[in-house]
Amino acid sequence: MKKNTLYKKGCLLFHSSHGLCRIKEINKQIQSGKEQYYYSLESREARFKRAKFIIDASQINTSGFHLVISREEANKILNYLKTNDLSNENQNIQELSKEVLSLIEKNTPWAFSKVILIYSREKNGQVAKGKREMLLRAVKGLMRELSFVLNLSEREVCQKVKKNLVYRSKANQWVLDAVLGTVQTSAMGPS
């Protein structure tokens, strides 16, 4: 591993939109007298035909790329979706919106699962355009990574997520519709 880099050449990273990528190279450049490192990532997804991404090593955490989660972690996420986590129960709409935006920006499977659970357990939860966009991003990102890690189709993952969301209590129907709608959308082709 080179100095000032978090990951090694060859590591697999996942991104909710770009899918699985491998670090092909770590390059060093001198800019304004400072050494800066960049990851050269290559997509492993057929739909991106070996697209390449160059990410400043200091920005990797905010770029949405992260190490692929383990099977164990994926199963923990699925179990989390069974809970009645009401840690945000006393938040007002503005606080909840800020939390959801913060989670979406993290672009990780845990953050996405929390968004899905927040909306599914929201009292009197109603679909609104902004909420639906956040939910769809979370659902698509989580489904893609869980599908890859668990070696299941997105349809199978969506069914597991739906089953877990209704395990202990009734989930908001618009959330369940979004989860199941993701399968139909992805069956039509890449989004």
C-alpha positions in Angstrom: 0.0 0.0 0.0 1.3 3.5 -0.8 1.5 6.2 1.7 -1.6 8.3 2.2 -3.9 5.6 0.6 -6.6 3.7 2.4 -6.9 0.8 -0.1 -4.4 -1.4 -2.0 -4.2 -2.1 -5.7 -6.6 -4.9 -6.6 -9.1 -4.2 -3.9 -12.8 -4.5 -4.8 -14.9 -1.4 -4.1 -18.6 -1.1 -4.5 -20.7 2.0 -5.4 -24.5 2.1 -5.4 -24.7 3.4 -9.0 -21.5 2.1 -10.6 -21.5 -1.3 -9.0 -18.4 -3.4 -8.4 -15.0 -1.8 -9.3 -11.4 -2.9 -8.9 -8.5 -0.6 -8.1 -6.3 -1.0 -11.1 -3.7 1.5 -10.1 -2.7 4.0 -7.5 -1.1 7.0 -9.0 0.9 9.8 -7.4 0.9 13.4 -8.7 2.6 16.5 -7.4 0.1 19.4 -7.3 1.0 22.8 -5.7 4.1 21.2 -4.2 2.1 18.4 -2.5 1.9 14.7 -3.2 -1.6 13.6 -4.1 -2.7 10.0 -4.7 -5.4 8.9 -7.0 -7.2 5.6 -7.4 -7.8 4.4 -10.9 -10.9 2.2 -10.7 -12.2 -0.1 -13.4 -15.8 -1.2 -13.4 -16.5 -4.9 -13.2 -20.1 -4.4 -14.3 -21.0 -5.5 -17.9 -23.4 -2.6 -18.1 -20.5 -0.1 -17.8 -18.2 -2.0 -20.3 -15.1 -1.5 -18.2 -15.6 2.2 -17.5 -12.8 3.8 -15.5 -13.1 6.2 -12.6 -10.3 8.4 -11.2 -10.8 9.3 -7.6 -8.7 11.4 -5.4 -7.6 9.1 -2.5 -8.5 11.8 0.0 -12.0 11.9 -1.4 -12.7 8.1 -1.5 -14.9 8.1 1.6 -17.1 10.9 0.2 -17.2 9.5 -3.3 -19.5 6.7 -2.4 -17.0 3.9 -3.1 -16.5 1.5 -0.2 -15.2 -2.0 0.4 -17.7 -4.7 -0.5 -19.5 -5.8 2.6 -19.2 -9.4 3.8 -22.0 -12.0 3.7 -22.2 -11.7 7.5 -22.7 -8.0 7.3 -25.3 -8.4 4.5 -27.3 -10.8 6.8 -27.0 -8.3 9.7 -28.5 -5.7 7.5 -31.4 -8.0 6.5 -31.9 -8.7 10.2 -31.8 -5.0 11.0 -34.7 -4.5 8.6 -36.8 -6.8 10.9 -36.5 -4.4 13.8 -38.7 -1.6 15.0 -35.8 0.8 15.4 -37.6 3.9 16.5 -34.5 5.9 17.5 -35.8 8.7 15.2 -39.4 8.6 16.5 -39.3 11.9 18.2 -37.7 13.9 15.4 -39.7 16.5 13.5 -40.0 16.4 9.8 -37.1 18.8 9.2 -34.8 16.8 11.5 -35.8 13.5 9.8 -35.2 15.0 6.4 -31.7 16.1 7.4 -31.0 12.7 8.8 -32.2 11.0 5.6 -30.1 13.3 3.4 -27.0 12.7 5.6 -27.6 8.9 5.2 -28.1 9.1 1.5 -24.8 11.0 1.1 -22.9 8.2 2.9 -23.9 5.9 0.0 -23.4 2.7 2.1 -25.6 -0.3 2.6 -26.1 0.4 6.3 -27.1 4.0 5.5 -29.5 2.8 2.8 -31.0 0.2 5.1 -31.6 3.0 7.7 -33.4 5.2 5.2 -35.6 2.3 4.1 -36.5 1.5 7.8 -37.1 5.2 8.6 -39.6 5.5 5.8 -41.2 2.1 6.4 -41.8 2.8 10.1 -42.7 6.5 9.7 -46.1 7.2 11.4 -48.6 8.4 8.9 -45.8 8.0 6.3 -46.9 9.4 3.0 -45.1 9.4 -0.3 -43.8 12.8 -1.5 -41.6 13.3 -4.5 -38.4 14.1 -2.5 -39.0 11.2 -0.2 -39.7 8.8 -3.0 -36.4 9.8 -4.8 -34.4 9.2 -1.6 -36.1 5.9 -1.0 -35.6 4.7 -4.5 -31.9 5.6 -4.4 -31.6 3.7 -1.1 -33.5 0.7 -2.3 -31.6 0.4 -5.6 -28.2 0.8 -3.9 -29.0 -1.7 -1.2 -30.5 -4.3 -3.6 -27.5 -4.1 -5.9 -24.9 -4.7 -3.2 -26.9 -7.4 -1.3 -27.6 -9.2 -4.6 -23.9 -9.2 -5.4 -22.7 -10.2 -1.9 -25.4 -12.9 -1.3 -25.2 -14.2 -4.9 -29.0 -13.8 -5.3 -31.0 -12.1 -8.0 -32.3 -8.7 -7.2 -35.8 -10.2 -7.2 -34.8 -12.6 -4.4 -33.2 -9.8 -2.4 -36.3 -7.6 -2.8 -38.5 -10.4 -1.5 -36.2 -10.9 1.5 -36.2 -7.1 2.2 -40.0 -6.9 1.9 -40.5 -10.0 4.2 -38.1 -8.5 6.8 -39.8 -5.1 6.7 -43.2 -6.6 7.6 -41.7 -9.1 10.1 -42.6 -7.3 13.3 -45.0 -4.5 12.2 -46.8 -3.2 9.2 -44.5 -1.2 6.9 -45.8 1.7 4.9 -47.3 0.4 1.7 -45.5 3.0 -0.5 -42.2 1.7 0.8 -43.1 -1.9 0.0 -44.3 -0.8 -3.5 -40.9 0.9 -4.0 -39.0 -2.2 -3.0 -41.0 -4.4 -5.3 -41.0 -1.8 -8.1 -37.2 -1.9 -8.1 -37.3 -5.5 -9.4 -39.7 -4.6 -12.2 -37.6 -1.6 -13.2 -34.3 -3.5 -13.2 -35.9 -6.3 -15.2 -36.5 -3.7 -18.0 -32.8 -2.8 -18.1 -30.2 -0.7 -16.4 -31.4 2.6 -14.9 
